[in-house]
């Protein structure tokens, strides 16, 4: 037997809750435990409708308190009952893989939704289920119901209503599958079917007991659920990658969980490596091959805020609202810029960080003959390379990264130090690149040849139609905030690269 220090387990006293405890420890047969049955506030006050604005810990308050005061070590919950976020001092030790995530109809005479007569009373305790039912049949009457699953079915059989909505997994666990008249097609609570083990934060020894239930390396095929702060999505993606989860694995980001304005966004892990969501509460993120990724729109709508749409078009249909524009430097700086450009032969390298840098470089050069024989060209990204190619220039290296590190690493491989480098770019280009080049022992001429300025225009007042808002540069982030007053909340904000991501996090 595993020595768990007399593991003290607490759970609600309902039949379903006790079956869930058996389910958890049925997978941990070596673990001995003592079970305390608890009647929660929500169980005691069945007169309170769950359609009301109930407290987040309606079904967990007493269990949470028992863990915090040491009466219990862990609690086993239906994951969708968890308060959001957890009380201070608690943490989720494990989310089990989901069982059936659908809802089912239980009805008199085994009628389906389509067969129910107009005005038939359907009982549910969920505002979201109510909304979904009325989408299917606006002529139905939705009534509130409380009690255990057994008590609800008893009310149905007594004629208090004609049908009842129940989580399929609950009916399965209770051995009541024969009461299902049909599985319903609508989206359910993102945590439906999952069980959650909650314990004291920092209790590493007891958390380890449940690691086999939660380890993504073991359950790559199951759907796993996590609470993640919106600004920590890139770190979450990195952890998934380190755990061996493929980058093409589907991910569902859920905001406003279980609220009428709940919104879900389907991506792959690779899609969101530079994504954040501004939200007051942690997000629910589910990961797994079994997610209904086929339901994702083939061309989800993206709001593109950069000057060009090439990158955005790879991510969906585009609503282009460029918040910045570029203009050539004014006459006071133009002469100095032209002198550097026509003297390019004195440089070992010219680094073009954007297609605009290449475009304005050749506009300023005009008809002047430029000697490239001993000068090598580096570009950032394929769009920049294509612009250079249109002028007959083939870069010796194209950096795929949006930050300085890729170029620095390549130059180090070339043992390039004390090189003379020309950097023609925006007057507000990021400081990291010339600084890092200089720190590596190079002589850098940072040459502003165009300005990036705010392009004032109308931005949407409602971002709910968008699958994400795309930002191509730090200047775009700054300009968006200048125009809109702030970045939008509860919608994914995706940056083209690491530098722009940091701007999203800090501005």
Buried (B, 14 or more C-beta within 10 A) or exposed (E): EEEBEEBBBBBBEBEBBBBBBEBBBEEBEEBEBEBBEBEBBBBEEEEBEBBEEBEBBBBBBBBBBBBBEEBBBBBBBBBBBBBBEBBEEBEBBBBBBBBBBBBBBBBBEEBEBEEBEEEBBBBBBBBBBBEBBBEEBEEBBBBBBBBBBEEBBEBBEEEBBBBBBBBBBBBBBBEBEEBBBBEBEBBBBBBBBBBBBBBBBEBEEBBEBBEEBBEBEEBBEBBBBBBBBBBBBBEBBEBBBEEEBEEEBBBBBBBBBBEEEBBBBBBBBEBBBBBBBBBEBBBBBBBBBEBEBEEBEEEBEBBBBBBBBBBBBEBBEBBBBBBBBBEBBEEEBEEEBBEBBBEBEEBBBBBBBBBBBBBBBBEBBEEEEBEEEEBBBBBBBBBBBEBBBEEEBEBEBBBEBBBBBBBBEBBEEEEBEEBBBBBBBBBBBBEBBBEBBEEBEBEBBBBBBBBBBBBEEEBBEEBEEBBBBBBBBBBBBBBBBEBBEEBBEBBBBBBBBBBBBBBBBEE
